[in-house]
Amino acid sequence: MRVGIGFAIIITAFAAAAQPQQGKDLNERGLESLSRGDYPAAEKLFRQSMAIWTTLGPEFEAHLGISMMNLGDTLCVEGRWPEAATLFERSLEYTRHAFGPRDLHTIANQNRLANVYLVTGDPARGEALYREVLPIERELYPNDLQTAHTLGGLASLQIRRGEFERGVPDAEESLRITSASQGDSSTETGLAYANLGQALRMAGHNDRALPLLRRAEVVLTRNLGPNHPRVASVISQEGLSLLNDGKMALAEQALTHAVDQLSKIPGANVELAGAEYNLGLLRMRQKKYSDADTVLTRALALEEQYASRPGREMATTLEMLSQVREKLHRFDDAEQLKRRASMITSYR
């Protein structure tokens, strides 16, 4: 039996109409896989969704941008930060064109990209994105989570620059907005507690920092589980607060636990590098210089993996490692590390 032309046209039209729904379904399944921690499955599903949106043309670029953003989130969790930066850059072009620069989708995209720039050693570009969206958020979305994310990002930026006191007000406002919009026991609020706790610790307000970090640990453990990299990172920050209080045994317990946990988690290179550096500080304080050399060398190697360009954090690690090498009487190595750190800071 031959199929009539009219029937064939109907079949073609039905298939074309089904494609957008298929793209949406693939994206939703990707989000479900991401929430379960099945990152390979999430990546595959988001890429399939993107392929459909690409074939459907410019009319569906908004969907393409969102699926691309979701894929970027997945790559971040997997520790593939430079790849994620490229995706967020591309998706930002689509969201800006489809939604406009003042829409929350676009702002969320910019916040993601700015955060990746901070992680990969490009704080100037990250700050430019944050500063661009903050006036829009103040005007249109003053109590939205994205505004809290921008403020939290600016606080992190100032911490990285050593401007600790300047980071505290932004971190405090970020926590207020997050707690009011998401509830005091949400994951987002737990992260905001941790961000403020870190800012206060770095600014020398240890008495305020430690309770916030402990609150963050409780909330994040409840929501994410005890083996999540975010939890281990908070425990590492607690360890530094305990070290500042002179509680060496408790500090060592927290810092070694954080490193042990993060060493078992694939893709947690950023968190592990920070925890290794923190443990190196403890070993220096204990005058265990060979141990300090080992963990700081590992921290530096991890930073070199995920950073697209050397930044202040890498320079700080190099400077600390230089001090360790001097204690070990490896003076030539120490001088080379010191010169490399100086080149990075002078370039920045």
Backbone hydrogen bonds, N-H to C=O, Kabsch-Sander energy under -0.5 kcal/mol:
donor,donor_aa,acceptor,acceptor_aa,energy
8,A,4,G,-2.1
9,I,5,I,-2.2
10,I,6,G,-1.9
11,I,7,F,-2.2
12,T,8,A,-2.4
13,A,9,I,-2.6
14,F,10,I,-2.4
15,A,11,I,-2.4
16,A,12,T,-2.3
17,A,13,A,-2.3
18,A,14,F,-1.8
19,Q,15,A,-1.1
21,Q,17,A,-0.7
22,Q,18,A,-2.2
23,G,19,Q,-2.6
24,K,20,P,-2.4
25,D,21,Q,-2.7
26,L,22,Q,-2.6
27,N,23,G,-2.0
28,E,24,K,-2.6
29,R,25,D,-2.6
30,G,26,L,-2.1
31,L,27,N,-2.1
32,E,28,E,-2.1
33,S,29,R,-2.3
34,L,30,G,-2.5
35,S,31,L,-2.3
36,R,32,E,-1.4
37,G,33,S,-0.6
37,G,34,L,-1.0
38,D,33,S,-2.5
39,Y,37,G,-1.4
42,A,38,D,-2.2
43,E,39,Y,-2.8
44,K,40,P,-2.2
45,L,41,A,-2.4
46,F,42,A,-2.6
47,R,43,E,-2.2
48,Q,44,K,-2.1
49,S,45,L,-2.4
50,M,46,F,-2.6
51,A,47,R,-2.0
52,I,48,Q,-1.6
53,W,49,S,-2.2
54,T,50,M,-2.4
55,T,51,A,-1.7
56,L,52,I,-1.5
57,G,53,W,-0.6
57,G,54,T,-0.9
60,F,57,G,-2.0
61,E,58,P,-1.8
64,L,60,F,-2.0
65,G,61,E,-2.6
66,I,62,A,-1.9
67,S,63,H,-2.5
68,M,64,L,-2.3
69,M,65,G,-2.0
70,N,66,I,-2.4
71,L,67,S,-2.0
72,G,68,M,-2.2
73,D,69,M,-2.2
74,T,70,N,-1.8
75,L,71,L,-2.3
76,C,72,G,-2.0
77,V,73,D,-2.0
78,E,74,T,-1.7
79,G,76,C,-1.6
80,R,75,L,-3.1
81,W,79,G,-1.1
84,A,80,R,-2.0
85,A,81,W,-2.4
86,T,82,P,-1.7
87,L,83,E,-2.0
88,F,84,A,-2.8
89,E,85,A,-2.2
90,R,86,T,-2.0
91,S,87,L,-3.1
92,L,88,F,-2.1
93,E,89,E,-1.1
94,Y,90,R,-1.4
95,T,91,S,-2.9
96,R,92,L,-2.4
97,H,93,E,-1.7
98,A,94,Y,-2.9
99,F,95,T,-2.8
100,G,95,T,-0.9
100,G,96,R,-1.0
103,D,100,G,-1.0
107,I,103,D,-2.3
108,A,104,L,-2.9
109,N,105,H,-1.9
110,Q,106,T,-2.5
111,N,107,I,-2.5
112,R,108,A,-2.1
113,L,109,N,-2.4
114,A,110,Q,-2.9
115,N,111,N,-2.3
116,V,112,R,-2.1
117,Y,113,L,-2.3
118,L,114,A,-1.9
119,V,115,N,-2.1
120,T,116,V,-2.7
121,G,118,L,-1.0
122,D,117,Y,-3.4
126,G,122,D,-1.7
127,E,123,P,-3.0
128,A,124,A,-2.0
129,L,125,R,-1.7
130,Y,126,G,-2.2
131,R,127,E,-3.1
132,E,128,A,-1.5
133,V,129,L,-1.8
134,L,130,Y,-2.0
137,E,133,V,-2.5
138,R,134,L,-2.8
139,E,135,P,-1.7
140,L,136,I,-3.1
141,Y,136,I,-0.5
141,Y,137,E,-1.5
144,D,141,Y,-1.6
147,T,144,D,-0.6
148,A,144,D,-1.5
149,H,145,L,-2.5
150,T,146,Q,-2.3
151,L,147,T,-2.4
152,G,148,A,-2.8
153,G,149,H,-2.5
154,L,150,T,-2.3
155,A,151,L,-2.2
156,S,152,G,-2.3
157,L,153,G,-2.4
158,Q,154,L,-2.2
159,I,155,A,-2.1
160,R,156,S,-2.5
161,R,157,L,-1.4
162,G,159,I,-1.4
163,E,158,Q,-2.5
164,F,162,G,-1.3
167,G,163,E,-1.1
167,G,164,F,-0.7
168,V,164,F,-0.9
168,V,165,E,-0.6
170,D,166,R,-0.6
171,A,167,G,-2.1
172,E,168,V,-2.6
173,E,169,P,-2.5
174,S,170,D,-2.3
175,L,171,A,-2.0
176,R,172,E,-2.2
177,I,173,E,-2.4
178,T,174,S,-2.4
179,S,175,L,-2.8
180,A,176,R,-2.1
181,S,177,I,-2.3
182,Q,178,T,-2.8
183,G,179,S,-1.6
186,S,183,G,-1.1
190,G,186,S,-2.2
191,L,187,T,-2.3
192,A,188,E,-1.9
193,Y,189,T,-2.5
194,A,190,G,-2.0
195,N,191,L,-2.3
196,L,192,A,-2.3
197,G,193,Y,-2.7
198,Q,194,A,-2.4
199,A,195,N,-2.2
200,L,196,L,-2.7
201,R,197,G,-2.4
202,M,198,Q,-2.7
203,A,199,A,-1.7
204,G,201,R,-1.4
205,H,200,L,-3.0
206,N,204,G,-1.0
208,R,205,H,-0.9
209,A,205,H,-2.0
210,L,206,N,-2.1
212,L,208,R,-1.0
213,L,209,A,-2.4
214,R,210,L,-2.3
215,R,211,P,-2.1
216,A,212,L,-2.5
217,E,213,L,-2.3
218,V,214,R,-2.1
219,V,215,R,-2.4
220,L,216,A,-2.8
221,T,217,E,-2.3
222,R,218,V,-2.1
223,N,219,V,-1.9
224,L,220,L,-3.2
225,G,220,L,-0.6
225,G,221,T,-1.5
228,H,225,G,-1.3
231,V,228,H,-0.5
232,A,228,H,-1.9
233,S,229,P,-2.3
234,V,230,R,-1.9
235,I,231,V,-2.3
236,S,232,A,-2.1
237,Q,233,S,-1.8
238,E,234,V,-2.4
239,G,235,I,-2.2
240,L,236,S,-1.5
241,S,237,Q,-2.0
242,L,238,E,-2.6
243,L,239,G,-2.2
244,N,240,L,-2.5
245,D,241,S,-1.4
246,G,243,L,-1.5
247,K,242,L,-2.6
248,M,246,G,-1.5
251,A,247,K,-2.4
252,E,248,M,-2.7
253,Q,249,A,-2.1
254,A,250,L,-2.2
255,L,251,A,-2.8
256,T,252,E,-2.5
257,H,253,Q,-1.7
258,A,254,A,-2.2
259,V,255,L,-2.0
260,D,256,T,-2.5
261,Q,257,H,-2.6
262,L,258,A,-2.5
263,S,259,V,-2.1
264,K,260,D,-0.6
264,K,261,Q,-1.2
265,I,262,L,-1.4
268,A,265,I,-1.5
272,L,268,A,-2.7
273,A,269,N,-2.6
274,G,270,V,-1.8
275,A,271,E,-2.2
276,E,272,L,-2.9
277,Y,273,A,-2.3
278,N,274,G,-2.3
279,L,275,A,-2.4
280,G,276,E,-2.3
281,L,277,Y,-1.8
282,L,278,N,-1.6
283,R,279,L,-2.5
284,M,280,G,-2.3
285,R,281,L,-2.3
286,Q,282,L,-2.2
287,K,284,M,-1.3
288,K,283,R,-2.8
289,Y,287,K,-1.2
292,A,288,K,-2.3
293,D,289,Y,-2.5
294,T,290,S,-1.9
295,V,291,D,-2.1
296,L,292,A,-2.4
297,T,293,D,-2.0
298,R,294,T,-1.7
299,A,295,V,-2.2
300,L,296,L,-2.4
301,A,297,T,-2.1
302,L,298,R,-2.1
303,E,299,A,-2.3
304,E,300,L,-2.1
305,Q,301,A,-0.9
305,Q,302,L,-0.7
306,Y,302,L,-1.8
307,A,303,E,-2.0
308,S,120,T,-1.0
309,R,120,T,-1.6
315,A,311,G,-2.2
316,T,312,R,-2.5
317,T,313,E,-2.1
318,L,314,M,-2.5
319,E,315,A,-2.4
320,M,316,T,-2.3
321,L,317,T,-2.7
322,S,318,L,-2.2
323,Q,319,E,-1.8
324,V,320,M,-1.9
325,R,321,L,-2.5
326,E,322,S,-1.9
327,K,323,Q,-1.9
328,L,324,V,-1.6
329,H,326,E,-1.7
330,R,325,R,-3.3
331,F,329,H,-0.9
334,A,330,R,-2.3
335,E,331,F,-2.4
336,Q,332,D,-2.1
337,L,333,D,-2.4
338,K,334,A,-2.3
339,R,335,E,-2.4
340,R,336,Q,-2.2
341,A,337,L,-2.4
342,S,338,K,-2.3
343,M,339,R,-2.2
344,I,340,R,-1.9
345,T,341,A,-2.3
346,S,342,S,-2.3
347,Y,343,M,-1.9
348,R,344,I,-2.3
